[in-house]
Amino acid sequence: MTPASPVPPAPPTATYRIQLHPGHPFAAAEADVPALAALGVSHLHLSPVLEAVPGSTHGYDVTDPTRVRAELGGEAGLRSLSRTARAHGLGLVVDIVPNHMAADPVHNQALRTVLRDGPHSPYAAWFDIDWAGGGGQLLLPVLGERAGEAAAGMRVEDGELRLPGGLALPLRAGTERLPLPELLDAQWYRPVWWRLARTELNYRRFFTINDLIAVRVEDPAVFEATHATVLALLDEGVVHGLRVDHPDGLTDPGAYLARLRERSGGRWTVVEKILADGEPLPPAWPVAGTTGYDALRHVDAVLTDPEGARTLVEQYRAFADPEPEEGGEWRATARRAARQVAGHDLAAEVETLVRIATRVCSADLGLRDHAPWALRTAVRELLVRVPVYRPYPEQSPAETAAVLTERAAEEARAAFDVPQEAHAVDVVRGLAAGTLTGLTDTAGADAFRARFAQVASALHAKAVEDRAFYRYVPLLSACEVGGDPGSPALAPEAFHAFCGRLQRDWPETGTVLSTHDTKRSADARARIAVLAEFPRLWGEFLTGAVRRAGKDAAAAVGLPFAWAAWQTACALLPEDGTPPSGSAGSYADRLAGALLKHAREAGLHTTWTEQDPAYEEAVERYVREGLTGAAADQLPALAERLGPYVRARVLAAALLHLTMPGVPDVYQGTERDVRTLMDPDNRRPVPSPEGALRTLGSGGRPTGLDEEKLALTATALRLRRDRPALFGAASGYHPLAARGPAAAHCLAFGRGPGATPPLLTAVTRLPGALHQAGGWQGTTLPLPPGRYTDLLAGADPHPSTSYEGETDLATLFARRPVALLLHQED
């Protein structure tokens, strides 16, 4: 085939994330290309495009990495989208999933051959299977009941094993005529009750999801086989950049990324790496940077009121009285969640580590006689104390030991009653850090170090993001991917320092505010974050709302949950307090779905696997009769009261995101005021911006926050596209300081090359607190030399023509709480 067109030599100026699925295939994305080009992005950012489980709405459950997904339009559809995009000046960035595939024994043909042929299959090397740990069989948790109970519904038909429910599994050659007990024992797999996966699973999976099996891309042959199609699309210019999903799950992320860079020709690539506070991205990784959760955390935190956030914590504790480890204290809550996940959800992964450590110790006389229970305790105690997602193989033993600190080891030893038995901690720490030398089983030691790091990343994600974030809820806007609810606010100086580091070290990194994985969209979080500026108002509202809904109803779901439920309801209302778009039923359905997921993720009263029907019914009633009933009658009034401050927060976050260092990614629909909750709510269809852009292009003045945010987004994106030198690697970052009594409420910086920045961003910070303190009161922003024009003035009937020198902030922000100033000579 003829290549689409030459690959763009420059990195994106901005990307636009599109969630592809059978209801929104390549053709639908292609229809939106003209509007997205007019919006100002340079690249479309596509969710995974390779063959996935039929009907998948996300595409991360890949079944065949060698084919473009037929349900999306196949390779022909992707090529057509690429041609249309290039005709409008756009490139394509594609999300790739190297860490895992769908553990689907029907549609994943590579896995199916492994089930039939076992370790002799040419595809056996693809998957991370501990054959010895399963007694030579791959555990398949596919039965709804114990095997003995399911046996009555099993039969051999057409050379396959049919299970209750219709699932058909291949049979090992020559076993078709065996009696059922012998037939099951003779297979390379063992179908079992799904509940056994928690402790008995012997294949590495994605986090705790049994349906996703890990892939061994560290094997060069596996890398080539699973990446050939994507690499060919890159070579031909059909695709122009990559987003790498969850590299922390890989055995050696750095080595993988080096191979990917070499084979991709150095295309712009970002990685979905979650960085802890103060943790740097490994400098040796050959990537442009992260997908941007670190930027999300800094933007949200600098726009959050620190004093108000502390007051909310005090109110929350007084209102809900949670136990410290169950939502009362952040660190205690996170540690308790980690212990529970290590001992329950990831028990199978811990047991794999124990088996490896036992084998390593048995091979050396000096390490023998460490009991499996002692090694298990040591593994768990150290895992829960890893302060970051994971250590990396390229780190020196000393660097890894710094992650697994002596203090952590000392605390882990305290779990043992007998000091001699606590020596297991030193063994596990040494294996994890690679500091034990002279070992006989070096392969086992290497395997332990790699697997410990992989389990650490899964534990951190599951314990913090999927459990503790739903237990510690004083300010839900801080409970976001990559966030730190224990420190929800950030000083402007820290934000400037972060941006300076990005511009210096990772100027082409990705930045985001909303993604397919965020628990709430940026605009939903804004409505919650503003509550920190009005803690007294929130307390009065909550007390009244809980009283009207009934104290018994609140007691049935728990007061911490009631607190979180009302903040969630606040997140969905627009700034003018009118009911959300769509029917009242859809609003209630969205809240009910999100809050049931909240309760299950928290795992205090019900879980995904151990559901409590009575509690879940109480949650449903609280939503239907409380949050959307008469008890919610004051919710619109609260939203209207906070509306002006929500507007300022939404616009400030958007402008910071679009003008700070890095390459901004705009999640589908978020060019407008979009209020969504956790998936699947955040993956709902969104309208094309074409109509609204046409209205704004005809000279119409933005009406309402929806159009106002769209106008701001289009202005900033078009500027990035037309003037890339203002933002790229050769640009600069220049913090600007306001003067006067309200100086802390203005956050400003300059962009562009040279000592005098030609572009200035200025936003109102903490507008509610500013209003309560008496406004700007003569506060000014000293501008660099020259005259500047506000690009956001647009169709204002009487816009200021220019600003220069000591600019009064009351004047600068008279019409809108943000400004984007361009030097007039530019």
C-alpha angles and dihedrals in degrees: 000000000000113000113252095236140303116304112258106255095213129068118252119284089207136345132214116213116223121190106217122201136143090280091050107033132167091283092058091050089048091055089056095051097096092051094046091048088052090050088062108246120139099208139029111229109213127200113233113314102189126102111292140173108303111268095013111159095202109031098221090116094079116188101177121021091187096068136056109239113273094206089062094050101278126245092316090057093048092049091050091051089049093051092050091046092051090048087060094044096260132128131202129245114192130204111230127195111209097159103064150004133204112285087221111145092197106044100027098077094182090057091043091059089051089054089052101040103023120202088348091067115108086231095054090095090059095071133060099236126161098210093177091052090057096045090253094312132100109235111233111192095200105121124098091212139018115302092246090057094042094048092086089064096047122101142159112244131166090352093305136102109245115205128199106283094035103276108152119207127189119249128229109253114272097016100094096102099044121115111263099258092049092042092055092048091049096057127096087234136050118216108213143169107286092238091069090069092080093068108011106042112128102187124078112247139186105276104305097328109122091193093066118069121197121247124219099227089158085081105086092218092052090047092053094046095048096041102039095098096047092045091051090052089051092048092051094048095245090118124032108185144014141228111200114214119222103338089176088077092064124097093236112008094181094054091045092052092048090054091045092052092050094048095042095051092244096297117176106280133177128186131220093237119156110211123203118226107293094004113132124217106254101271094216094061107112097224137108090245140271131325087256114261088131089059091048091055093049095046093048094044097049088053094050122094108240096200093046091048090055090049091052090054090053092047091047093052092047092047102041103021095206122185111259092247094044100054104309098099123026100218093043090048093050092047093049091049091050091052092050094048093047091050098040121013095035097032092120092053091049090050090053089055091048091052092050093046091048091053092048092049093046091056093060124056092212092058100042127116096044102138117227090239090056093048089047091053091048093049092051095044093051095042093057090052099054101117095201132043094268147320119255133229093237090061116097117247087254091055092048090047087054088060091047093047128198088244090057089049091049091052090047092052089056088070089071124079094201115057093211091057089051087070085087086077091061091049094050092043091050092049093047093048096040092236097125108098136191094033121163095214098052092158090056091048091051090048091051093050092050095044093046089057092048093049090047091058092048091047094050093049095045097042099042108028099030101037119011092046087062094047102046102057114155090121113014094191088071092054094084135127107285091010132128111218089187090064105028097161133063133195118241090244091060091048091052091048090052092050091047090054092049092051091048101041109017109019093157097046120129122258128195143175099182130024140164087268103046113114092223131013118252092256092049089050090049091061091053096042092055088064088072088067091053105036093151092052090049092050092051092047094048094048091052095044094050091047092051092046090051130258091241090057091050091047090052092059097030128253095259088056092047090053091051092045094057092047088051090052089051090054094063101050120095120238094261093056097240117142116274119268115273129035123323087246093060090050090052091044092053092050093045093050094047095045094047087053089047091055094047094047091049088056096200099116105006136008139193092260102030102041123185106210094194093053093045090051088053089053091051092050092048091055097043098041101028116027095036099027137071091301088068095058092112095048096088090049090052091049092049091048091053094039100103091049093046088053091053092047094048094049094043093053092047094050094045090050094049097047106033120096116291138044111296120223115207111206113223112285096002092110080087133046100288123176113193136152132213121317134324087029092057092053097059118130114275129203121251113257090227098103096045092046090052090053092049091045091056090063099264117151115240112261117201131355093288094064093033092059091045091053091049092048094049092047094051095042093049090049090052090050096045098038106031092159089070091065112021136093092291092053126094138225118227120181114217122206125211122218127223143045094311097040092124089063095064119074112188141161141166129236134197139067122300135036094287108059113222093203127054130191119198126174137175110250121206095355094182093055089044092055093048090050092056104268130267096328094195097317112159139196113220107219124208116259116297139040122296132199123209106237090197093063088089112150097355107145093228109021120172108257096218148342130217141163119353100010120197108233094211086061096041092051097036095114102025134010094239137053136196108197124194123193107251094229088059 
